[in-house]
């Protein structure tokens, strides 16, 4: 349907008449009627004189604008959905709504080329205007904030500074870690050194304790042995004096016996453990003058044996007594006479006994039994009673066919040194009184 200028004149006249003559009520009814009866208006294509090229230009342009204005909000909303941390998201929504409504107005512009729905287009434009106004108001209020936002260059510079600071902090952290590792290594080294020092102190303390213990034992032993030796010397002096009328004989006998005690004691004290002495060494020292004088006529036969100090003293006294008699009455009188001293251990472990044998042979038949030494003097008592009594053993002295044999037996525990026994006063406590038990 085509409208001509005369139709426009008629329409305008009709509208004017309805407004002036019929009044406002008629106008309001006409307004409502306009949303329904759109054909009282002429399509927009009439203004273009329905020229095809012009209608196509308008419709095509509005279509492109509509499609673009629809795509832009979709892109903005997609970004906003994926990046919810974007500031001013409300402003983005307003812009998207404004652009979308603008696109819809252009779409309606295409429709009005053929359908005059101008009241509806007007309502759409009103909505577009309201959204545009709200967007403008919000945008103007955000201008100071938006202006204050840093530029990309500023952000890049700030990021560079932050990265530099982060690198510096990383370097500092690495240095601190290295320092901590060094400190931990030093602390571990100090702890190891401290542990070694503590072990060394503990070791030295233990050694000092052991040394003090040994010193205390040796001191007690020395005091006890000194008292013991003094008691023995006193008893020897008294008993020797009883058997000699001449002063010279008394002094000679006493000095010999004291010398034998001194030799035995010095041999024991020189030992490595200060508790025992080697029996063969003690024998050689006691028999040194005899060995030098008579050589091979005196023989020693026995295994290496360590004996305690008290046993060394008693055995030394016995050997000295026997050697003195042998020099006086057999070795010096008969060139064929010989002396053999042997020793050893007999019996099982619990019943072991130490045995010392002095064997003196006289081929001529004359023995020491015919000498004063066999008359029951102090020498005989020393050999057969005192020495075995102190050692808790027994002794026999026999003469048969020119052979004198002295046999001393004592418990091995009373004679032999025990490396595990550090109480050296055990035997000394068993010493008899100052008279050696003789009344």
C-alpha positions, 0 to 999 in steps of 0.5 A: 500500500502506497500513501501520497501527500494528500493522505498525509494532509488528511491524517494530520487534519484528522489528528488535529480535529480529534485533539481540539474538538473531541478533547483530551479523552479522545486523545488518550484513547487515540494514544492507546489506539496507536499501539494497536492500530499502527497503520494510521502511520506510514512506513518509513520506506515511504520517506525513501520513496520505496527506491530499492537501492535506498531501502536496501542501503538503509536496511543493510546498514542497520542490519550490520549495526545490529549484528555488531552491537549484539556481538560486542556485548556478548564479547564483553559479558564473556570476558566478564564471566571468565575474569570475575576479578575485573574491577567495575564489572557493573559499568561493563554490564551497563555498557553491554546493555546500552550497546545491545539496546542500541543494536535493537533500535537499529533492528527496529529501524529495519522493521519500520521500513515496512511496518510503522510500529513507531510507538513500540520503537519509541518505547525501545528508544526510551529504554535505550535512553534511560540505560544510556543516561545511567551509563553516562552518570556512572561513567562520570562518577568513575572518571577520577577513579579511572584516571587514577588507574596506572597505565600499562607502562606504569604497571610494567615498571611497577612489575619490574620493580617488584620482580627486582625486589623479589629477586633481591629477596630470593638472593637474600633468602639464599644467602640466609639459607647458606648462612644457616647451613654454615651455622648448622655445620659449625654447630654440628662440629662444635657438638662433635668436639664437645662430645669428644671432649666429654668422652676424653674428660670421662676417660681421664676421670676414669683413669684418674679414679683408677690411679687414685684407687691404685695409689690408695691400695699401694699406700695401704699396702706400703703401710701394712707391709712396713709394719709387717716387715718391722714386726718380722725384723723384730721377731727375727732379732729376738729369735736369732739372739736366743740361739747365739751367745757370741755377738759376732755370730748374732750380728752375722746371722741377723744381717743375713736374714734381714738381707734376705728379707730386703732382697725379696721385698725389693724384687717384689716392689720392682715388679710391674704390678707391685703385687708379686715377684718372679720366684726364679728371680727371687731364688737367684738373688738369694743364692747369688753368692752361692751361685757365684762360688759353686756354679753348676753345683747349685741347680734351679728347676721350676716353671715361671711362677709369680708369687705374692710378696708375703710368700716371697718373704717367707720362701726367701727366709727359708732359702737363705737358711738352707743356703747358709747351712749348705755353705757352711756344712756341705758345699764348702766341705765336700766338692762332690755335694750338690744342691737342687731347688725345684718348685711347681704346682700339684693337684686340680684347680680347687685343690692346687698346692704349691710345692718347693723342694730343696734337695742336698746330696752328700756322696760321702754320707755326711749331711747337715743333720750332723751340724748345729743346724739340725739341733732344733735351733731357730733355723730349724723352727723357721724351716719347719714351723714358722714358714709353713704356718704363715703360708698355711701349709706344712714342711718336712725335713728328712735325711736319708743316705746322704741326701737332705730333702726339705719339702714345703707345701702350701695352698696355691692361693696363699703363694701364687699371685692372682692377677685379678686380686688387688687386695694385697693385704689378704696374706698379710692379715694372716701373719702371726704375732711378733714371736711367729707363733712360738712361745 
